[in-house]
Amino acid sequence: MIVKDEIKKFAEKYFNEIIEIRRHIHKHPELSFHEFETSKFIQSKLNEYNIPFKTGYAKTGIIGYIKGGNHNKKIIALRADMDALPIQETSDISFKSINNNVMHACGHDAHCASLLGTAKILKNLESKIDGTILLIFQPAEERYPGGANIMIQDGALNNPEPEIIIGQHVLPDMPAGYIGFKDGNYMASGDEVHITLHGKGGHAAMPHNLVDIVLLGSQIILNLNQIISRFVPATIPAVLSFGKFIANGSTNVIPDKVEISGTLRVMNEEWRTKIKKKINDIINSTAKQFGSNCDIVIHDGYPMVYNNPEITNRLINYTTDFIGSEFVKTLEPRMTSEDFGYFSQKYPSCYYRFGVEQTNKVTGDLHTSYFNLNEDSLKTSMSVMAWLAYSLLTH
């Protein structure tokens, strides 16, 4: 039996088990940096599959090892994230979250279950591969500074060091059975902008006696939103949005402090740096015109996700060979961010999507209280990833 057919056979064989794993993780979600029971559960499965591992990276992170005949010939890594979100689940399912205000609303339960399925399949093929496969079970994708960054800093990938890293993520508006790719720039960086304005408050009917920082804050937002349209080239996708403006005055009271917070998303690391400098310059100059003092804090969030074109196109070809061209889609770039960007900035990488849309049911969008997925997708996700790993090591 050729390996392609073996993988499909194993995926069919382990399918029900992987569904149960997904449901267990979904029922017992844990927030970022607190995935202690999830980590223990995954470790128990790796022990059951006779897959060696090391743990303790970023508190709960795990690296599993599948070693072929010539385990130093080529080294690749497969990644899944483990954390849930602070959302109260409203779906009416038998495996609904039992933890108050914690829910796997982004599909990380499926990512972990799928990678365990992939690992179990690949363990059966160990004698047929040359090289080593690292299994990255990563905490805290949903919370800055991101588990990926900390695992890298903790040396999780130092010995051995992967040549290629691939990861996958659910996509609720693509049907189960489909896989989507986008080479090059795929997901934006994500930085936080926090501005505190200090002025002289007082009676709103006498603005000439005040430093009106409510007006100043409004002017700053207007000025900053011209950065994208007047400073950044049209070829560079970028978004600067503000969702928080706190001016705790009253109808006739101008406060002496205003707090503004927003997000910067950029699909280019060089322009990300330039825009942040421009933000500082505009805020400081505008505040000076009003006679106000200001504090500016820009938290450097996740870097952009860059899919190595050569690696990505190889994976597209492998996937097409495995499931057929009609099930392989080209994705649009996304201005959302993902801490897989830390991996993609350091190693040749590819981050792709697998469809989880439910048939005749509400799937729900990511990060919603009613998100659920078509579990048939797990058969595709674990078998495709196993095939991609095998193909990268043997071609």
C-alpha positions as CSV (number, residue, x, y, z in Angstrom):
1,M,0.0,0.0,0.0
2,I,1.4,3.4,-1.0
3,V,1.9,5.9,1.9
4,K,-0.8,8.2,0.6
5,D,-3.4,5.5,1.0
6,E,-1.9,4.4,4.3
7,I,-2.4,7.9,5.7
8,K,-6.0,8.0,4.6
9,K,-6.6,4.6,6.1
10,F,-5.1,5.7,9.5
11,A,-7.1,8.9,9.4
12,E,-10.3,6.9,9.0
13,K,-9.2,4.5,11.7
14,Y,-8.4,7.2,14.3
15,F,-11.2,9.6,13.3
16,N,-13.6,8.8,16.2
17,E,-10.8,8.9,18.7
18,I,-9.7,12.4,17.5
19,I,-13.3,13.6,17.7
20,E,-13.5,12.5,21.4
21,I,-10.2,14.2,22.1
22,R,-11.5,17.4,20.5
23,R,-14.6,17.2,22.6
24,H,-12.7,16.6,25.8
25,I,-10.5,19.6,25.2
26,H,-13.5,21.7,24.2
27,K,-15.3,20.8,27.4
28,H,-12.4,21.7,29.6
29,P,-11.0,25.0,28.1
30,E,-8.3,27.0,29.8
31,L,-7.1,30.6,29.3
32,S,-3.8,31.7,28.0
33,F,-0.8,30.7,30.2
34,H,-3.1,28.5,32.3
35,E,-3.4,25.5,30.1
36,F,-2.2,23.1,32.8
37,E,-4.8,20.4,32.5
38,T,-4.8,20.7,28.7
39,S,-1.1,20.2,28.7
40,K,-1.3,17.2,31.0
41,F,-4.0,15.6,28.8
42,I,-1.9,16.1,25.7
43,Q,1.1,14.6,27.4
44,S,-0.9,11.6,28.4
45,K,-1.9,11.0,24.8
46,L,1.8,11.4,23.6
47,N,2.7,8.8,26.2
48,E,-0.1,6.5,25.0
49,Y,1.3,6.9,21.4
50,N,4.8,6.2,22.6
51,I,6.0,9.6,21.4
52,P,8.8,11.2,23.5
53,F,8.4,14.8,24.5
54,K,9.7,17.7,26.6
55,T,7.6,20.2,28.4
56,G,7.7,23.3,30.5
57,Y,8.3,25.8,27.7
58,A,6.2,28.9,28.4
59,K,4.9,27.0,31.5
60,T,2.6,24.6,29.6
61,G,4.2,24.2,26.1
62,I,5.2,20.8,24.8
63,I,7.6,19.6,22.1
64,G,7.1,16.1,20.9
65,Y,9.6,14.1,18.7
66,I,9.0,11.7,15.9
67,K,12.3,10.5,14.6
68,G,12.8,8.6,11.4
69,G,15.7,6.4,10.2
70,N,18.2,9.3,9.6
71,H,16.8,11.7,12.1
72,N,19.3,14.4,11.5
73,K,18.8,14.5,7.7
74,K,15.9,17.0,7.8
75,I,14.0,18.5,10.7
76,I,10.5,20.1,10.4
77,A,8.0,21.3,12.9
78,L,4.2,21.1,13.1
79,R,2.4,23.6,15.4
80,A,-1.0,23.7,17.3
81,D,-2.1,26.2,19.9
82,M,-3.9,25.2,23.1
83,D,-5.5,28.2,24.8
84,A,-9.2,29.3,24.9
85,L,-10.9,32.7,25.1
86,P,-12.7,34.5,28.0
87,I,-16.2,33.9,26.4
88,Q,-19.3,32.3,27.9
89,E,-20.4,29.6,25.5
90,T,-24.0,29.7,24.4
91,S,-24.0,26.7,22.1
92,D,-26.3,23.8,23.1
93,I,-24.0,20.9,22.6
94,S,-23.3,17.8,24.8
95,F,-19.6,18.8,25.3
96,K,-20.2,22.5,26.1
97,S,-17.6,24.2,28.2
98,I,-17.9,23.5,31.9
99,N,-15.7,26.4,32.8
100,N,-17.5,29.6,33.4
101,N,-16.6,32.4,30.9
102,V,-14.0,30.2,29.1
103,M,-14.6,28.8,25.7
104,H,-12.7,27.3,22.7
105,A,-14.2,29.9,20.4
106,C,-11.2,30.0,18.0
107,G,-10.9,26.3,17.2
108,H,-7.7,25.6,19.2
109,D,-9.3,22.4,20.6
110,A,-9.5,21.2,17.0
111,H,-5.9,22.3,16.3
112,C,-4.7,20.2,19.3
113,A,-6.8,17.2,18.4
114,S,-5.8,17.3,14.8
115,L,-2.1,17.5,15.6
116,L,-2.5,14.5,18.0
117,G,-4.1,12.6,15.1
118,T,-1.3,13.7,12.8
119,A,1.2,12.5,15.3
120,K,-0.4,9.1,15.7
121,I,-0.5,8.7,11.9
122,L,3.2,9.7,11.5
123,K,4.3,7.4,14.4
124,N,3.0,4.5,12.3
125,L,5.2,5.8,9.4
126,E,8.3,6.4,11.4
127,S,10.3,3.7,9.6
128,K,9.5,5.2,6.3
129,I,10.8,8.7,6.8
130,D,14.3,10.2,7.1
131,G,14.4,13.1,9.5
132,T,12.7,14.4,12.6
133,I,9.2,15.9,13.1
134,L,8.8,18.3,16.0
135,L,5.3,18.5,17.5
136,I,4.7,22.0,18.9
137,F,1.8,22.3,21.4
138,Q,1.9,26.0,22.1
139,P,0.1,27.9,24.9
140,A,-1.2,31.5,24.8
141,E,-1.7,32.4,21.2
142,E,-4.6,34.6,22.3
143,R,-2.7,36.8,24.7
144,Y,0.3,39.0,24.3
145,P,3.3,38.5,24.4
146,G,2.3,35.1,22.8
147,G,3.4,31.6,23.6
148,A,5.2,31.2,20.4
149,N,7.6,34.0,21.3
150,I,8.2,32.7,24.8
151,M,8.8,29.1,23.5
152,I,11.4,30.4,21.1
153,Q,13.1,32.4,23.9
154,D,12.9,29.3,26.2
155,G,14.9,27.3,23.6
156,A,12.2,24.9,22.7
157,L,13.4,24.8,19.1
158,N,17.1,25.0,19.7
159,N,18.0,21.3,19.8
160,P,17.1,20.2,17.2
161,E,16.3,23.3,15.3
162,P,13.6,23.0,12.5
163,E,14.3,24.0,8.9
164,I,10.6,24.5,8.2
165,I,7.5,25.1,10.4
166,I,3.9,24.6,9.3
167,G,0.7,25.4,11.2
168,Q,-3.0,25.3,10.4
169,H,-6.1,27.1,11.6
170,V,-9.9,26.5,11.3
171,L,-11.8,28.7,8.8
172,P,-15.6,28.8,9.5
173,D,-16.6,30.1,6.1
174,M,-14.9,27.4,4.1
175,P,-16.6,23.9,3.9
176,A,-15.1,20.9,5.6
177,G,-12.8,19.0,3.4
178,Y,-11.2,22.1,1.9
179,I,-7.7,23.5,2.5
180,G,-6.7,27.1,1.8
181,F,-3.3,28.6,1.2
182,K,-1.9,32.1,0.6
183,D,1.8,32.6,-0.2
184,G,3.8,35.6,0.8
185,N,2.2,38.2,3.1
186,Y,-0.8,36.5,4.8
187,M,-1.6,38.1,8.2
188,A,-0.8,41.5,9.6
189,S,1.2,42.5,12.6
190,G,-0.8,43.7,15.5
191,D,0.3,46.5,17.8
192,E,-1.5,48.4,20.6
193,V,-1.5,52.2,20.8
194,H,-2.3,53.8,24.1
195,I,-2.5,57.6,24.5
196,T,-3.1,59.5,27.8
197,L,-3.7,63.2,27.4
198,H,-3.3,65.6,30.4
199,G,-4.9,69.1,30.4
200,K,-6.6,71.7,32.5
201,G,-10.3,70.7,33.1
202,G,-13.1,72.9,34.1
203,H,-16.5,74.4,33.2
204,A,-17.4,73.6,29.6
205,A,-19.1,77.0,29.2
206,M,-15.7,78.7,29.6
207,P,-13.4,76.8,27.2
208,H,-11.1,79.8,27.0
209,N,-10.0,79.0,30.6
210,L,-9.3,75.3,29.8
211,V,-7.0,73.0,27.9
212,D,-9.8,71.1,26.2
213,I,-8.3,67.6,25.8
214,V,-11.6,66.1,24.6
215,L,-11.3,68.3,21.5
216,L,-7.6,67.5,21.4
217,G,-8.2,63.8,21.5
218,S,-10.7,64.0,18.7
219,Q,-8.3,66.0,16.6
220,I,-5.5,63.5,17.3
221,I,-7.7,60.6,16.0
222,L,-8.6,62.6,12.9
223,N,-4.9,63.4,12.3
224,L,-3.7,59.9,12.9
225,N,-6.3,58.4,10.5
226,Q,-4.7,60.4,7.7
227,I,-1.5,58.4,8.2
228,I,-2.8,55.4,6.2
229,S,-4.3,57.4,3.4
230,R,-1.6,60.1,3.1
231,F,1.7,58.6,4.3
232,V,1.6,54.8,3.6
233,P,1.8,53.6,0.0
234,A,-1.4,52.1,-1.4
235,T,0.5,48.9,-2.0
236,I,1.1,48.4,1.8
237,P,-2.1,47.0,3.5
238,A,-2.4,48.9,6.9
239,V,-5.2,49.7,9.4
240,L,-5.2,52.1,12.3
241,S,-8.3,52.0,14.4
242,F,-9.3,53.3,17.8
243,G,-12.0,51.6,19.8
244,K,-11.5,53.2,23.2
245,F,-12.0,56.9,24.1
246,I,-12.6,57.7,27.8
247,A,-13.3,61.3,28.7
248,N,-14.9,61.1,32.0
249,G,-16.4,64.5,32.2
250,S,-20.0,65.6,32.0
251,T,-22.3,67.8,29.9
252,N,-20.8,70.9,31.4
253,V,-17.4,69.5,32.6
254,I,-14.3,69.1,30.6
255,P,-12.0,66.5,32.3
256,D,-8.3,66.9,32.9
257,K,-7.5,63.4,31.5
258,V,-8.5,61.5,28.4
259,E,-7.5,58.0,27.6
260,I,-7.5,56.6,24.0
261,S,-6.5,53.1,22.8
262,G,-6.4,51.5,19.4
263,T,-4.8,49.0,17.2
264,L,-2.3,49.2,14.3
265,R,-2.2,46.4,11.7
266,V,0.4,46.4,9.0
267,M,1.3,43.9,6.3
268,N,5.0,45.0,6.1
269,E,7.5,45.0,8.9
270,E,9.5,48.0,7.6
271,W,6.4,50.2,7.3
272,R,5.2,49.0,10.6
273,T,8.3,50.7,12.2
274,K,7.8,53.9,10.1
275,I,4.1,54.2,11.0
276,K,4.8,53.9,14.7
277,K,7.3,56.7,14.5
278,K,4.7,58.8,12.6
279,I,2.1,58.1,15.2
280,N,4.4,59.4,17.9
281,D,5.3,62.5,15.9
282,I,1.6,63.4,15.1
283,I,0.4,62.9,18.7
284,N,3.2,65.0,20.2
285,S,2.9,67.8,17.7
286,T,-0.9,68.0,18.0
287,A,-0.7,68.0,21.8
288,K,1.9,70.7,21.8
289,Q,-0.4,72.9,19.7
290,F,-3.1,72.5,22.3
291,G,-0.7,73.1,25.2
292,S,-1.3,69.6,26.6
293,N,1.1,66.9,28.0
294,C,0.7,63.4,26.7
295,D,1.9,59.9,27.4
296,I,2.2,57.5,24.5
297,V,2.7,53.7,24.9
298,I,2.9,51.5,21.8
299,H,3.0,47.8,22.7
300,D,4.8,45.8,20.1
301,G,2.4,43.0,19.3
302,Y,2.7,40.0,17.0
303,P,4.7,40.3,13.8
304,M,3.1,39.7,10.5
305,V,2.7,36.1,9.2
306,Y,4.8,35.6,6.1
307,N,4.3,32.3,4.2
308,N,7.5,31.4,2.4
309,P,6.5,31.2,-1.3
310,E,8.7,28.2,-2.2
311,I,7.5,26.2,0.8
312,T,3.9,27.2,0.4
313,N,3.8,26.3,-3.3
314,R,5.3,22.9,-2.5
315,L,2.6,22.3,0.1
316,I,-0.1,23.4,-2.3
317,N,1.2,20.8,-4.8
318,Y,1.4,18.1,-2.1
319,T,-2.2,18.9,-0.9
320,T,-3.5,19.0,-4.5
321,D,-2.0,15.5,-5.0
322,F,-3.6,14.3,-1.8
323,I,-7.2,15.6,-1.9
324,G,-7.6,17.0,-5.5
325,S,-7.3,20.5,-6.9
326,E,-11.0,21.1,-6.4
327,F,-10.5,21.1,-2.7
328,V,-7.6,23.5,-2.6
329,K,-8.4,27.2,-2.3
330,T,-6.5,30.4,-2.6
331,L,-7.0,32.6,0.5
332,E,-7.2,36.3,0.7
333,P,-4.8,38.2,3.0
334,R,-6.1,38.9,6.5
335,M,-5.6,42.0,8.7
336,T,-6.0,39.9,11.8
337,S,-2.9,38.9,13.6
338,E,-1.5,35.6,15.0
339,D,1.6,34.8,17.0
340,F,2.6,32.2,14.5
341,G,4.2,35.3,13.0
342,Y,7.1,34.8,15.4
343,F,7.8,31.4,13.8
344,S,7.4,32.8,10.3
345,Q,9.9,35.6,10.9
346,K,12.5,33.2,12.2
347,Y,12.0,30.0,10.0
348,P,10.8,29.3,6.5
349,S,7.1,28.7,7.3
350,C,3.6,28.1,6.0
351,Y,0.4,28.9,7.9
352,Y,-2.8,27.6,6.1
353,R,-6.5,27.0,6.8
354,F,-8.8,24.1,6.9
355,G,-12.5,24.5,6.4
356,V,-14.9,23.7,9.2
357,E,-18.2,25.1,8.0
358,Q,-21.2,23.0,9.2
359,T,-23.8,21.8,6.7
360,N,-27.3,23.1,7.4
361,K,-26.2,24.4,10.8
362,V,-24.9,27.7,12.2
363,T,-21.1,27.5,12.4
364,G,-20.6,30.9,14.0
365,D,-17.7,33.2,13.4
366,L,-14.4,32.9,15.3
367,H,-14.5,34.5,18.8
368,T,-18.2,34.2,19.1
369,S,-20.1,32.5,21.9
370,Y,-21.8,30.1,19.5
371,F,-18.8,29.0,17.3
372,N,-18.8,25.3,16.6
373,L,-17.3,23.3,13.8
374,N,-18.0,20.4,11.4
375,E,-16.0,17.6,13.0
376,D,-15.6,15.9,9.6
377,S,-13.0,18.5,9.1
378,L,-10.7,16.7,11.5
379,K,-10.3,13.8,9.1
380,T,-9.0,16.2,6.5
381,S,-6.9,18.3,8.8
382,M,-4.9,15.5,10.4
383,S,-4.4,13.5,7.2
384,V,-3.4,16.5,5.1
385,M,-0.9,17.6,7.8
386,A,0.5,14.1,8.0
387,W,0.9,13.9,4.2
388,L,2.6,17.4,4.2
389,A,5.1,16.4,6.8
390,Y,5.8,13.1,5.1
391,S,6.2,14.8,1.7
392,L,8.5,17.5,3.1
393,L,10.8,14.8,4.6
394,T,10.9,12.5,1.5
395,H,10.9,14.9,-1.5
